[in-house]
Amino acid sequence: MKHEEGSYCPGPLIFSFFLGGLVGAGVALLLAPKSGRETRERIKELAGEAKGKAEEVIEQAKVKVTSAVEKGKEVFEEKKSIVTTAIEAGKEAYEKEKEKLAKGH
């Protein structure tokens, strides 16, 4: 079939598009570094490594949190002891002043 000059024929454009796609897919398959199975295995390995690292980080965090909680308990007990001592000293001072006032009247 003969086309007149100036008319548009999409056939060569579509053919070029599909040919380019096929060539690209072929090149991709030839240059692909690994097969699908190898890629899936590598993904499993990487996932396992990531899981191991995550577990390690979680364990380290647990140790740090436990240490911080223990230190917090120690500080709390220390401050509690100081407050208890101050309260007892206040009570003693109150009782002494109360006795002084009772004797003075």
Residue frames relative to the residue before (quaternion, step in Angstrom):
aa qw qx qy qz dx dy dz
M 1.0000 0.0000 0.0000 0.0000 0.00 0.00 0.00
K 0.2629 -0.7879 0.5449 0.1143 3.54 -0.74 1.05
H 0.2460 -0.7681 0.5772 0.1275 3.57 -0.95 0.98
E 0.4697 -0.6545 0.5111 0.2995 3.50 -1.10 0.70
E 0.6011 -0.5462 0.4326 0.3914 3.57 -1.21 0.45
G 0.7792 0.3106 -0.2525 0.4822 3.53 -1.01 0.87
S 0.5955 0.5402 -0.3939 0.4454 3.60 1.14 -0.18
Y 0.3986 -0.7241 0.5228 0.2085 3.55 -1.16 0.65
C 0.0678 -0.7792 0.6229 0.0183 3.55 -0.94 0.97
P 0.2806 -0.8072 0.4962 0.1529 3.62 -0.36 1.19
G 0.4442 0.7338 -0.4341 0.2751 3.62 1.16 -0.30
P 0.7099 0.4401 -0.2911 0.4665 3.65 0.70 -0.97
L 0.6241 0.5393 -0.3430 0.4494 3.60 1.05 -0.69
I 0.6706 0.4791 -0.2949 0.4835 3.59 0.90 -0.90
F 0.6291 0.5301 -0.3254 0.4662 3.58 0.97 -0.82
S 0.6564 0.5088 -0.3063 0.4653 3.60 0.93 -0.89
F 0.6325 0.5384 -0.3238 0.4529 3.57 1.00 -0.85
F 0.7020 0.4549 -0.2677 0.4781 3.60 0.81 -0.98
L 0.6318 0.5242 -0.3360 0.4617 3.58 1.00 -0.76
G 0.6454 0.5154 -0.3120 0.4695 3.59 1.00 -0.83
G 0.6448 0.5247 -0.3127 0.4596 3.56 1.02 -0.81
L 0.6659 0.4968 -0.2986 0.4697 3.55 0.95 -0.88
V 0.6449 0.5074 -0.3209 0.4729 3.57 0.95 -0.85
G 0.6529 0.5190 -0.3105 0.4559 3.60 0.95 -0.87
A 0.6604 0.4972 -0.3063 0.4720 3.57 0.95 -0.86
G 0.6460 0.5195 -0.3197 0.4589 3.58 0.98 -0.80
V 0.6538 0.5008 -0.3112 0.4744 3.57 0.93 -0.89
A 0.6400 0.5285 -0.3280 0.4511 3.57 0.96 -0.84
L 0.6688 0.4901 -0.3062 0.4678 3.60 0.93 -0.81
L 0.6664 0.5017 -0.3057 0.4591 3.57 0.99 -0.80
L 0.7596 0.3838 -0.2028 0.4843 3.58 1.02 -0.77
A 0.4240 0.7002 -0.4769 0.3201 3.59 1.24 -0.06
P 0.4451 -0.7366 0.4428 0.2514 3.59 -0.75 1.04
K 0.8186 0.0914 -0.0154 0.5669 3.60 1.01 -0.67
S 0.5396 -0.5952 0.4806 0.3516 3.52 -1.27 0.38
G 0.6988 -0.4539 0.3425 0.4340 3.55 -1.29 0.15
R 0.6407 0.5233 -0.3208 0.4614 3.58 0.98 -0.85
E 0.6683 0.4921 -0.3028 0.4685 3.58 0.89 -0.94
T 0.6395 0.5214 -0.3256 0.4617 3.58 1.00 -0.80
R 0.6566 0.4997 -0.3145 0.4693 3.60 0.93 -0.86
E 0.6407 0.5167 -0.3236 0.4667 3.59 1.00 -0.78
R 0.6515 0.5085 -0.3122 0.4686 3.57 0.98 -0.83
I 0.6262 0.5246 -0.3322 0.4715 3.56 1.05 -0.78
K 0.6397 0.5150 -0.3229 0.4704 3.61 1.00 -0.81
E 0.6392 0.5219 -0.3236 0.4630 3.58 1.00 -0.85
L 0.6743 0.4915 -0.2946 0.4658 3.57 0.88 -0.95
A 0.6370 0.5151 -0.3287 0.4699 3.58 1.02 -0.78
G 0.6477 0.5163 -0.3152 0.4632 3.58 1.01 -0.80
E 0.6415 0.5106 -0.3149 0.4781 3.57 1.01 -0.82
A 0.6550 0.5082 -0.3131 0.4634 3.57 0.94 -0.89
K 0.6396 0.5188 -0.3244 0.4652 3.58 1.01 -0.82
G 0.6494 0.5228 -0.3133 0.4548 3.58 0.97 -0.87
K 0.6631 0.4936 -0.3001 0.4760 3.55 0.95 -0.88
A 0.6409 0.5199 -0.3260 0.4612 3.58 0.99 -0.81
E 0.6491 0.5077 -0.3184 0.4686 3.59 0.96 -0.84
E 0.6367 0.5259 -0.3237 0.4618 3.58 1.03 -0.79
V 0.6583 0.4985 -0.3036 0.4754 3.58 0.94 -0.89
I 0.6415 0.5181 -0.3218 0.4653 3.58 0.99 -0.82
E 0.6510 0.5106 -0.3184 0.4627 3.58 0.95 -0.84
Q 0.6441 0.5076 -0.3178 0.4758 3.58 0.97 -0.84
A 0.6428 0.5184 -0.3206 0.4639 3.58 0.99 -0.81
K 0.6307 0.5301 -0.3325 0.4589 3.58 1.01 -0.82
V 0.6460 0.5177 -0.3180 0.4621 3.57 0.95 -0.89
K 0.6736 0.4941 -0.2953 0.4636 3.58 0.91 -0.93
V 0.6561 0.5015 -0.3144 0.4682 3.58 0.95 -0.85
T 0.6444 0.5168 -0.3217 0.4629 3.57 0.94 -0.86
S 0.6481 0.5145 -0.3072 0.4699 3.55 0.98 -0.88
A 0.6655 0.4992 -0.3018 0.4655 3.57 0.93 -0.89
V 0.6387 0.5168 -0.3275 0.4666 3.59 1.00 -0.79
E 0.6536 0.5070 -0.3141 0.4660 3.59 0.93 -0.86
K 0.6546 0.4960 -0.3129 0.4770 3.57 0.94 -0.85
G 0.6290 0.5344 -0.3266 0.4604 3.57 1.05 -0.79
K 0.6373 0.5206 -0.3216 0.4684 3.57 1.00 -0.82
E 0.6477 0.5186 -0.3174 0.4590 3.57 0.97 -0.88
V 0.6613 0.4960 -0.3033 0.4740 3.58 0.90 -0.92
F 0.6346 0.5314 -0.3264 0.4565 3.58 0.98 -0.85
E 0.6742 0.4895 -0.3003 0.4645 3.57 0.86 -0.96
E 0.6344 0.5299 -0.3268 0.4582 3.57 1.01 -0.81
K 0.6890 0.4641 -0.2788 0.4818 3.59 0.87 -0.96
K 0.6090 0.5473 -0.3463 0.4579 3.57 1.07 -0.74
S 0.6484 0.5200 -0.3084 0.4626 3.56 0.98 -0.87
I 0.6471 0.5146 -0.3147 0.4663 3.58 0.99 -0.86
V 0.6676 0.4914 -0.3003 0.4719 3.59 0.92 -0.92
T 0.6395 0.5216 -0.3263 0.4610 3.60 0.96 -0.84
T 0.6490 0.5094 -0.3095 0.4727 3.58 0.96 -0.85
A 0.6584 0.5046 -0.3085 0.4654 3.58 0.98 -0.86
I 0.6373 0.5191 -0.3259 0.4672 3.59 1.01 -0.77
E 0.6509 0.5073 -0.3117 0.4710 3.57 0.95 -0.89
A 0.6485 0.5034 -0.3207 0.4724 3.60 0.95 -0.83
G 0.6417 0.5207 -0.3215 0.4623 3.58 1.03 -0.76
K 0.6393 0.5201 -0.3193 0.4678 3.57 0.99 -0.81
E 0.6549 0.5101 -0.3112 0.4627 3.58 0.95 -0.89
A 0.6536 0.5033 -0.3133 0.4705 3.56 0.95 -0.88
Y 0.6323 0.5320 -0.3273 0.4584 3.59 1.00 -0.80
E 0.6675 0.5014 -0.3011 0.4608 3.58 0.91 -0.94
K 0.6443 0.5163 -0.3230 0.4627 3.61 0.98 -0.83
E 0.6717 0.4814 -0.2984 0.4775 3.59 0.90 -0.86
K 0.6198 0.5442 -0.3338 0.4564 3.55 1.07 -0.76
E 0.6567 0.5033 -0.2974 0.4763 3.59 1.03 -0.90
K 0.6307 0.5325 -0.3287 0.4590 3.60 1.00 -0.83
L 0.6830 0.4781 -0.2901 0.4699 3.54 0.89 -0.89
A 0.6415 0.5191 -0.3272 0.4604 3.58 1.05 -0.75
K 0.6686 0.4862 -0.3023 0.4746 3.64 0.97 -0.75
G 0.6701 0.5313 -0.2934 0.4273 3.55 1.01 -0.78
H 0.7084 0.4362 -0.2774 0.4806 3.62 1.07 -0.39
